[in-house]
Amino acid sequence: MYTLYHHPLSPFSRKIRLLLAEKDMPFTPVIEKPWERRAEFIALSPSGEVPLLVIKEGFALSDTHAICEYLEEIKDRPNLIGDAPEQKAHVRSMSGFFDRIFYQDVGMTLLGEKALKRLQCMGTPDALTIRKGYTALDEHMKYINWLAEQNNWLGGDDLTLIDLSAAAHLSVIDYLGDIMWEKYDEARIWYARIKSRPSFRPLLADHIPGLPPPSHYANLDF
């Protein structure tokens, strides 16, 4: 069985948790606080980052993209990246968009200021930075709403890694209570669907001591 070192507020960790669950691949979750730089963890992951998936003794992967590719290679059902080269490229590109651009514009800003600073005892949140994060969040939510209007899932007719990536990042922001879902009807409907999947249940059970989620967080009907 795999061992996954993760942190509940890491969207990248959440993405791998969702992917493993969708593929019905059992794993042992281990919560890791990467900022503590534990020697035992650094020995496994020189980058000091989560997620870290230990495949077997002496073989572990710490890059989110590499973990996704590896899991798709060894178990291609359900297929979450598609079959045709164009579809695979689209899924990888859009999944990367959420991992890079959304996280840079929204995740690093709101998560960093509102949660990680508190957990790491790094001072008070910066109000200007948070406002910028809210502005960026609104723009990204409008885009996600548009995607949800165009397709059955964000990337087309079938659930793909795009949906898992977007949901992983949004779930962290939703844990902070920062998404005004009533403004984005189609995105809300899409998120309710993916939130209702069995793979999502462990994420909804996450609870950070001293940083509880809003009441709607685990409510499948918002």
Secondary structure as UniProt FT lines:
FT   STRAND          2..6
FT   TURN            8..9
FT   HELIX           11..22
FT   TURN            23..24
FT   STRAND          27..31
FT   HELIX           34..36
FT   HELIX           39..44
FT   TURN            46..47
FT   STRAND          52..56
FT   TURN            57..58
FT   STRAND          59..61
FT   HELIX           64..74
FT   HELIX           85..97
FT   HELIX           98..116
FT   HELIX           117..119
FT   TURN            120..121
FT   HELIX           127..150
FT   TURN            154..155
FT   HELIX           161..175
FT   TURN            176..177
FT   HELIX           181..183
FT   HELIX           185..195
FT   HELIX           198..200
FT   HELIX           201..204
FT   TURN            209..210
FT   TURN            215..218
FT   TURN            220..221
//
